[in-house]
Amino acid sequence: MKIKVHGAAEEVTGSCIQITTEHSNIIVDCGLIQGAPKREERNRSPFPFSLREIDAVILTHAHIDHSGRLPVLVSQGYQGPIHTHQANADLLDILLMDSAYLQEKEAEWANKKRDRKGLKLVDALYTQDDVPPVLSLLNLHPYNQSVEITEDITMILHNAGHILGSAHVELLVKENSHTKRIILSGDIGNPGSPIQRDSNIFGKADLVLMESTYGNRNHQSWEQSVVELKEALEKARHEGGNVLIPSFAVGRTQVLLYYFAKYYKEWHLNEWDIYLDSPMAIRVTNTYGKYWQLYKEESQHLWSGETLHQKLPNLKFTPDTEQSIELNSVRKGAIIIAGSGMMNGGRIKQHLKHNLWRPECTLIVAGFQPEGTLGNRIVEGAPYIKLWGETVKVAASVHTIGGFSAHAGQKDLLKWYQKFENSPRLVLIHGAKTTIEEFHDFITQNVDSEVTIAKQGEVIRV
């Protein structure tokens, strides 16, 4: 058996792993490469395998860095099954359509510049018309069910605790008279999440491919993060302005709504108008209501029926652009949750324009802000930022809360691996180069195993 890493090798995005046996050829994930323009240009490169030879695709979860090149794969000729958890049908519809819209817009903006320069126009990487053919190939499965996907590979999806529908992939591969167990972690959830059940994989394995996104740091505890959120909202209540919360549509937004519902009275949230100002986050939140049985018991009630709006009677969804624009005139008493989570795009930028310069307002940053993002500049203390060429003063109170990540931190990644009884061979993927090197040093000091870092295009033999 050969395993070849085609993406997320010493980088975080573009997950794609090919597994070849005597009888089968499959890939796990087909993610979009994200980041600097030169890096994203690689999305247009030919796939490093023949599409005619691929028997099946397995998708660990719907995040675009794991799913975002599926429309390219299918438009170029792949017509086989895409195996994934049941909840991902809804999430993929939302996330891939949004990604396609962004691809169309990027091509439109690029072509305006190219047309003025007399350069050849470019096509979008894919369009919204390319998404339905992907959805038509989905083969949906529950957790913990054995599925024979080829004549010598059986797949079992295990809850990964990351986002709705996220899975660890267990592959049982028959070779001669033996069966080998291969584990691909996908993204590993941050244990203790109030909604997602914690990851539940264990036992023995022959090889584990493990993500390392936060392999060089640990997260603040959920409990401390909740205290900080409470304190930030209390301070904002006394200062009398608006509160802005940039948030990811999948996972982070729902965690915030859960805590708002849980502490509605204690945090005096009845004194606010709460706006979810993100069409994608609204659709994802409604999707969460369809799969409430998957969550921890203490949060299931919130997502079933109309309980969310009963617990948060002042929660308003604003999907339309006109509704979002109306919020620009609101001077106080509004909590606005909007995308994007890193403030590089989305409606949050308009709200920053109208509120960030006002000292009575508050910005709550409930997620990691990578270097190079607008969010990072604000968190690092920039006195001014630029929005559409206009200089805006950063006068609002800025509160950073670091414990709401959907990814496991360093110590919890180690604990996840230590659940395997036989200290199996470990290959690290899905982490920035310096991060994954630090994690490699950390984990080799704590386990007695063969630990390597995957290289782009490397062939791993099992």
N, C-alpha and C positions, 0 to 999 in steps of 0.2 A: 504494500500500500504506500502511495506517495501523497503527501500533503504539500501544496504549494501556496505560499502567501502572496497574493496579488495586490493587497492594499492594507492600510493601517499598520504598516511595518515601520516602526520608529516614527510614526505620526498617528494622529488621533482619528482622522477621517478616512473614508474610502474603503471600508471593510469589505474584503472579498477573499475567500479561502477556497481553493479547489482540492478535492479529494478524489484520487484515482485508484481504483482497485483492478483486479483482473477482469471484472465484468462490468464495472460501473464508473461513471464520471459525473460528479456532482459539484456544486458550489454552495457555500454557505455565505449568505449576504452578498449584496451587490450595491455598495454604498457610494454616495456622491463624495468626491474629493472637494473639501472646502478650505477656504483660507485665501491667501494672496492670489492675484490673477494668474501668475505663472503656474501656481500649483493647480488651480481650477482648470487650466487649459488641458491638463492631463485627462479630464473627463472625456475629451474628444478623441483620445488615442484609441486605436483598435483594442478590443479585448485580447488578452494574452492567451486565449484558448479558442478552439473552434466551437462555435455555437451548435453545430450539428452533432458534436460529440457529447454535449451535456445532457444527461438523463433526467436530472432533477435539480431544483434550487430549493434551499431551505432559508427562511428568513427568521432571524432571531427576534427582531422587533421592528417597529415602524419608523423610528428616527431616520432622518434623511441620510445621515452618514452611514447607515446600514442598508437603506432601501432605495436611495435616490437615483441609482443608475438602472433600476429595473425597467423603466420605460425605454431606455436605450437598448437594453438587452433584448426586449421583446420586439421593438421596432426593427431591429436588425435580423430578426428571424427566429429567436427562441420561442418555441410553442409548447414546451413541456410544463409539468406541474411546478407550482411554487407552494411549498409546504410551510405553513405558519400557524400560529395560534388563532383561535376563532375571533378574538377581539381585534386582530390586526386588519380585518377586512374593512371595518369602519374607519380606523385610524389611517390606513393607507389611502383611502379615498380622500380624506381631508388633507393629509400631508403631501401626497404626491401631486394633487391638484394645485395646492399652494406653490409647491416647488416648480411645477410646470408654468404657472403664471409668472413667477419670478424669472424663469428662463426666457419666457417670451418678452418680458419687459427689458431684461438685460440686452437681448438681441436688438430690440427696438431702439434703446438708447445708443448702443454701439453703432448701429447702422446710420443714425442721424449724423454722428461724427464722421463715419467712413464715407457717407455720401458727399459731405462737404469737401472731403479730401480727395474725392475721386477714386476711392478704394472699393474693392469688391465687397458686396454686402455678405453678411454671415447669417446662417440659419440659427434659430434657437436650438439648444442641445436637444430639447424635446418640447412638445406642446401639450396642452390639456387634452387634445384628441388622442394622445399616446397613452393616457392613463387607463381608460376603460379596458383596453386589451390586456393590461397587466392584471387588473382585478378579475378578469374572466378566467385567469389561469390559477387562481388561488385554490389550494386544497386546505381546508381548515380543520384543525384538530384541537382537542382539549389537552390539558396537561396530563402527564403520567400515562399516556396511552401508547402502546407499541404499534408502530406503523411500518410495514415493509415497503420501502420506497423504491428499492431495486431488488434484484434477485439475491444480492449478498449484503445489503445494508438495511438495517432496521433503525428507525429513528424514534426517540422518545423526547418530548419537550417537557422541561421542568421549569416551574416558576422561578424567575430570576430576581423578582422583587424590585425591578428597576422602574418600569412604567407599566401601564395597562398592556397586557398581552406579551410582555417581554419574557424570553425563554432562554435557558441554558439548553444546548443541543447535545443529547447523548446519542452517539452512533455505535451500534453493535455491528461490527464488520466481520463477516465469515471469511476466513482464509484457510484453505485446506481443511483440516479438521478442527481448527481453532476459531474462537471468536474474540476479537479485540474490542475493548471499550475505549472510545475516543470522546472526550468532552470538549466542547467549544463553549466558552462562558457567555458569549455575547457581552452585554453590559451587566455588571453585577450591582444589585441595588444596595442602597445605604440602609443597613438594618435599623429597625426602630421607626421606620416611616409610619405615620398614622393611618395610611390608606393601604399601601401594598403589603401583602404578606412577605415575610422574610424569605430569602432564598432557601431551598430545601434539598439541594443535591448533596450526595455523600457516597460512600462505598469505595470500591477499588476502580482504578483506571490504568490504562496502558500509556495514555498521553493526555495531557490537559493543555489546551490553548487558552490563555487567560488575559483578559484586558487589564490595562495598567494606567488608565486615564488619570487617576489621582494617586498613583503609586509613590509619590514623593511628599504627600501631606496627609494629615488627619483632619477630619471635620470636627467642628464644635458639636457638642451633644445637641440632640433635638430639644431637650429640656431647656438648656441655656438659650437656644435660639428662640424658643417660644417666649421666654422672659424678655429677651431683647426686643422682640416684635411688640410685646405688650407695652414696654417702656417707650418705644418710639411712637406708638399710637397715642399713648397718654400725653407725651410731650407735645405732639401735634395738636391734640385736642385743646390744650391750653394756649397754644400759639395762634390758633384760629384761622389758619389757611387751608389749603388743599393738601392731600397726600397723594403722591405718585408712586406706584409700584410697578416697575418694568418686570415682566414675568414671561417665562416660557409657557406656551399654550398647553403643552402636554406634561402633566405631572406637577410642576411648580404651582401653577394657577389653582389646581384642585386642592393641593395641600393648604394653600392660603385660605381658600374658601372653607375648608374643613375647620381650621382653627378659628376663623371668624364666626362660624356657626357654633362651635363648641363654647367659645368665650363671649358670645354676643352680649350678654348682660354684664358680665364681669368687666369687660373692656369698654363699656358704654358705647357700643357700636350703633345703638339705636339713635345716637345723636348725629350720625353721618348718613349721607347717601353713598352707597357703594355701587360703583359702575364697573362692569366687566366690558371693557372697550376693545374687544378683539374678536372679529368674526370667527377666526380659527379657534380661539380658546372657548368661545361660546359653543361651537359645534363639538369640540372635544369634551367639554363639561357635560353636554347632553348625552354624548356617547358613554361617559362614565356611568350614567344612570342605567344603561342597558346591561352592565356587567357587574352589578353590585355584589353578586354572590362571590366574586373573586377576592373581595377585600377582607381586611381584618374585621372581626365581628363588631368591634366598637364603632366602626365607620360605615358599616353596611346600611344602616338605617338612613344615613344622610343622603344616599344616592338612589334610594328606591322611591318610586312615586314622585310626589311634589314636595318631599321633605326639605330639600335644600332651600326652596323659597319660603317654606313655612318657618324654618329656623332663621333665615335671613330675609325678612319681609321687605327690607329696604335695598335688596340687591336688584340692580337694573341691568339688563343686557342691552347693549347699544351696537347692534351689528351694522347699521347703515352709516354711511359716511356723514350724512346730514346730522344724525344723532351725535356722532363724535364731535363734529364741529360745534354743536351747541354747547358742549362742555367747555369750550374756550372762554365763554362768558361767565362761567361759575367761578366766583371769587373765594368761596370758603365752604367748608362742610362736606367736601367730596373726597372719597377715596377712589382713585382711578387705577385700576389694574389694566395694563395695556402691554402689547408686544412692541418691540422685541425685547427679549430678556437681557441682551447686551447693549441695547439702545442704539444699535447701528442702523436700524430701520424701523418701520412700523409706525403706529399711531403715537407711541410714547414720545417721539421726537416733537410732534406738535404740542403735546402737553408740557414738555420741557420748555419749549419756546414761550409758552404762556404762563409758566409757574416758576421755573428754576431761578429767575432773577428776583423773586419776591421772598424776603427773609422770613415771612410768616408761614411759608410753605415748607413741605417736608418731602424728601426723596428717600424711600426705603429700598435699598438694593439687596435683594434676597437671593443673590446667586453670584458665583465666581465670575469675574470680569477679566477675560484674557487680555494680555498686552496687545495694544493696537486698536482696541475697541473704544468707542465713545464712553461706555460705562467705566472702563479702566481709567480714562483720563479724569473723569469726575471723582471716582473713588480715591485716586492718587492725589487729589487736592488741587486740580487745575482751577485757577480763579475765574477763567473764562473758557467758553467752548464756542465752536462755530456750528451754526445750523443753517444750511442752505446759503452759506456765504455771509451770514449775519452773526456778529459777535454777541453772545449772551453771557451775562454775568452769572456766576454760581454763588447765589446768596442764600438759597434755601438750605435748611438743615439736611445733612446727608448721613443716613444711618446704614451701615453695612452689616448684614446678618449672614453668617457663613455656614450654617449647619443644615440648610434645607436641600442639600444636593441629593440628586437621585442616584449618584454613584457612590460605591463604597470607597472609603479612604484607605490609607496604607495598612493600618493595623487590621481593618476588617477584611481587606483583600487577603492578607496572610491567614486570618482565621477561616476564610472561605476555603482556601487551598488545603488547610490542615484538616478539613473534614474528610478528605480522602485518606483511607486507612493505610495505603501502601506507599505513600510519598512518591507518586508517579512522576515520570518525566514531565517537565514543565517548560512550555514555550510562551514567552511574553509577547503580546501584541497590543495594538491600540493604545499607544501612549507616545507623547512627544519624546524626542530622542534623549534629552537630558533627564526627563522624568523617568523613562523606562530604564535608563542606566542606573539611576539612584535606587529605583525599586529592585532592580536585579541585585545590587549590592546588599540591600536590606534583606531581601528574602533568602539569599544564599547564606546569610549569617544566622538565619533562624530555622532553616530546614536542611535535611540531609538528602538532597535530591539533585538530579541533573537539571540545571536551569539555564536556558539560553534565550537570547533575544532574537526574534524573527527578523530576517532581512528581506527586503523587497525581492520577489522572484525566487526566494530560497526554496529548495526541495527538501522536505523533512521525510525521512523514510521510517516506517514503523514496521 
